Amino acid sequence: MTILDENSKLPVIINETAEEGLLIENNNSTLCKVAYLPSETKAVEGNIVITSNITSNPDVLVPSGIIVGFIEKIEYEKINLSKTAYIRPAVDFTKIKKVQVLVK
């Protein structure tokens, strides 16, 4: 499963601001989203998004500090009074030839 998969939900941090969010898919787009950023976020376009090991789910095994991608744009979400960042993945998934699988 990649970060573009519809079932992917990964805790992340904006590297420059240390703000936490949840990386989710973006309806078959080449971008993914970081949801639930604070409405007063200091994150801006170009900021780096990295993995976080902050999770209450024992089945999620992702080391912290892996670069996920870069913020392309940020939008205000009226429904939950937060902001969503749209992320360009750091990897072109169409060019991957080898992967490493982490086993719990």
VOBA-1610 file (N, C-alpha, C; in pm, whole numbers, padded with zeros to 5 digits, always signed):
BEGIN
Met+00084-00117+00000Met+00000+00000+00000Met+00089+00125+00000Thr+00060+00220-00088Thr+00135+00345-00092Thr+00056+00455-00022Ile+00117+00572-00009Ile+00048+00684+00054Ile-00065+00737-00033Leu-00073+00694-00158Leu-00183+00735-00246Leu-00302+00639-00238Asp-00288+00529-00165Asp-00394+00431-00151Asp-00509+00487-00068Glu-00633+00456-00106Glu-00750+00511-00036Glu-00761+00464+00108Asn-00696+00355+00145Asn-00700+00306+00282Asn-00583+00356+00367Ser-00495+00432+00307Ser-00377+00480+00378Ser-00412+00595+00471Lys-00374+00581+00596Lys-00388+00687+00695Lys-00262+00684+00780Leu-00182+00787+00769Leu-00050+00785+00828Leu-00026+00913+00908Pro+00012+00901+01036Pro+00043+01022+01113Pro+00172+01087+01062Val+00165+01218+01040Val+00279+01292+00987Val+00299+01423+01064Ile+00413+01483+01039Ile+00448+01613+01099Ile+00500+01703+00988Ile+00463+01829+00994Ile+00523+01928+00905Ile+00660+01959+00965Asn+00765+01933+00892Asn+00901+01942+00944Asn+00934+02081+01000Glu+00897+02185+00928Glu+00936+02320+00967Glu+00855+02377+01084Thr+00734+02324+01108Thr+00649+02381+01213Thr+00620+02285+01327Ala+00653+02157+01310Ala+00627+02051+01408Ala+00478+02030+01433Glu+00393+02073+01339Glu+00249+02052+01352Glu+00212+01914+01300Glu+00122+01848+01373Glu+00083+01711+01340Glu-00041+01710+01253Gly-00051+01609+01169Gly-00168+01589+01086Gly-00179+01443+01048Leu-00281+01413+00968Leu-00304+01277+00924Leu-00298+01275+00772Leu-00203+01199+00717Leu-00189+01186+00573Leu-00294+01088+00521Ile-00376+01135+00426Ile-00480+01052+00368Ile-00476+01066+00217Glu-00545+00975+00147Glu-00547+00980+00001Glu-00632+01098-00045Asn-00626+01125-00174Asn-00697+01240-00231Asn-00773+01199-00357Asn-00860+01099-00345Asn-00949+01059-00455Asn-00878+01039-00589Asn-00788+00945-00593Asn-00719+00906-00717Asn-00636+01017-00780Ser-00597+01115-00703Ser-00511+01222-00751Ser-00365+01181-00735Thr-00276+01255-00798Thr-00133+01231-00778Thr-00085+01300-00651Leu-00171+01380-00590Leu-00140+01444-00462Leu-00211+01368-00351Cys-00157+01376-00230Cys-00229+01325-00115Cys-00254+01444-00022Lys-00325+01422+00086Lys-00363+01532+00174Lys-00314+01507+00315Val-00282+01617+00384Val-00261+01613+00528Val-00379+01687+00588Ala-00465+01612+00656Ala-00585+01668+00716Ala-00560+01702+00863Tyr-00649+01785+00915Tyr-00653+01820+01057Tyr-00536+01906+01104Leu-00480+01986+01014Leu-00381+02084+01059Leu-00454+02195+01134Pro-00390+02257+01232Pro-00456+02365+01305Pro-00497+02478+01210Ser-00608+02543+01240Ser-00655+02652+01153Ser-00554+02767+01150Glu-00472+02779+01253Glu-00369+02884+01257Glu-00231+02830+01221Thr-00228+02726+01139Thr-00102+02663+01101Thr-00002+02764+01043Lys+00123+02740+01070Lys+00231+02821+01015Lys+00291+02755+00890Ala+00240+02640+00853Ala+00291+02567+00736Ala+00265+02648+00609Val+00359+02639+00515Val+00348+02711+00388Val+00389+02617+00275Glu+00359+02659+00152Glu+00399+02582+00035Glu+00549+02557+00037Gly+00587+02434+00002Gly+00729+02397-00001Gly+00778+02330+00126Asn+00702+02341+00237Asn+00743+02275+00360Asn+00748+02124+00339Ile+00835+02058+00414Ile+00855+01913+00404Ile+00762+01843+00503Val+00701+01734+00458Val+00615+01651+00543Val+00690+01521+00569Ile+00700+01483+00698Ile+00772+01361+00737Ile+00681+01270+00820Thr+00717+01142+00824Thr+00640+01048+00903Thr+00659+01074+01052Ser+00557+01035+01127Ser+00560+01047+01272Ser+00521+00912+01329Asn+00578+00874+01440Asn+00538+00747+01501Asn+00434+00771+01610Ile+00368+00886+01605Ile+00263+00919+01703Ile+00134+00852+01656Thr+00100+00741+01719Thr-00024+00671+01684Thr-00064+00581+01800Ser-00193+00562+01815Ser-00241+00469+01917Ser-00270+00332+01858Asn-00246+00317+01727Asn-00271+00191+01660Asn-00144+00106+01660Pro-00142-00005+01735Pro-00021-00088+01743Pro+00015-00157+01611Asp-00079-00160+01515Asp-00051-00224+01387Asp+00021-00133+01290Val+00031-00003+01322Val+00100+00091+01234Val+00248+00091+01273Leu+00331+00048+01181Leu+00474+00036+01208Leu+00550+00116+01102Val+00564+00245+01127Val+00636+00332+01035Val+00735+00414+01116Pro+00861+00405+01083Pro+00960+00485+01156Pro+00935+00635+01136Ser+00969+00714+01234Ser+00952+00858+01219Ser+01068+00917+01139Gly+01043+01031+01075Gly+01148+01104+01006Gly+01166+01072+00859Ile+01081+00988+00801Ile+01090+00958+00658Ile+01019+01068+00580Ile+01086+01124+00481Ile+01024+01230+00401Ile+00912+01171+00316Val+00793+01229+00332Val+00675+01184+00258Val+00656+01269+00133Gly+00674+01400+00147Gly+00655+01488+00032Gly+00664+01634+00071Phe+00613+01718-00018Phe+00625+01863-00003Phe+00488+01928-00021Ile+00459+02029+00059Ile+00329+02097+00051Ile+00319+02175-00080Glu+00211+02149-00154Glu+00182+02220-00279Glu+00088+02338-00254Lys-00014+02315-00169Lys-00109+02421-00136Lys-00179+02387-00006Ile-00239+02489+00056Ile-00311+02471+00182Ile-00448+02535+00168Glu-00552+02463+00215Glu-00688+02515+00208Glu-00755+02505+00345Tyr-00844+02600+00372Tyr-00922+02601+00495Tyr-01043+02509+00479Glu-01067+02423+00577Glu-01181+02331+00577Glu-01287+02386+00672Lys-01396+02440+00618Lys-01502+02499+00700Lys-01571+02395+00789Ile-01581+02272+00739Ile-01655+02169+00812Ile-01594+02141+00949Asn-01462+02126+00955Asn-01399+02091+01083Asn-01307+02201+01135Leu-01317+02321+01078Leu-01242+02438+01125Leu-01092+02413+01134Ser-01040+02342+01036Ser-00897+02316+01031Ser-00849+02343+00890Lys-00722+02318+00866Lys-00667+02334+00732Lys-00619+02200+00679Thr-00622+02188+00547Thr-00574+02069+00478Thr-00462+02110+00384Ala-00352+02038+00390Ala-00240+02063+00299Ala-00239+01955+00192Tyr-00217+01996+00068Tyr-00205+01901-00042Tyr-00057+01876-00068Ile-00020+01749-00071Ile+00120+01708-00070Ile+00159+01641-00201Arg+00269+01686-00259Arg+00329+01619-00373Arg+00425+01515-00314Pro+00402+01385-00339Pro+00489+01282-00283Pro+00635+01302-00324Ala+00726+01265-00236Ala+00869+01277-00263Ala+00915+01171-00362Val+00832+01071-00387Val+00867+00959-00474Val+00769+00953-00592Asp+00821+00925-00709Asp+00737+00899-00825Asp+00707+00749-00825Phe+00585+00713-00784Phe+00551+00572-00766Phe+00552+00493-00896Thr+00546+00558-01009Thr+00551+00487-01137Thr+00691+00439-01171Lys+00791+00489-01099Lys+00930+00453-01130Lys+00996+00364-01024Ile+00919+00318-00928Ile+00975+00232-00822Ile+01003+00093-00878Lys+01123+00044-00853Lys+01162-00089-00898Lys+01183-00186-00782Lys+01222-00133-00666Lys+01246-00217-00549Lys+01183-00150-00427Val+01134-00233-00335Val+01078-00182-00211Val+01130-00264-00094Gln+01119-00207+00024Gln+01154-00280+00144Gln+01027-00295+00227Val+01001-00414+00276Val+00882-00442+00354Val+00921-00452+00500Leu+00850-00375+00586Leu+00872-00384+00729Leu+00774-00483+00787Val+00822-00579+00865Val+00737-00679+00925Val+00739-00660+01076Lys+00623-00665+01133Lys+00609-00644+01278Lys+00666-00761+01355
//
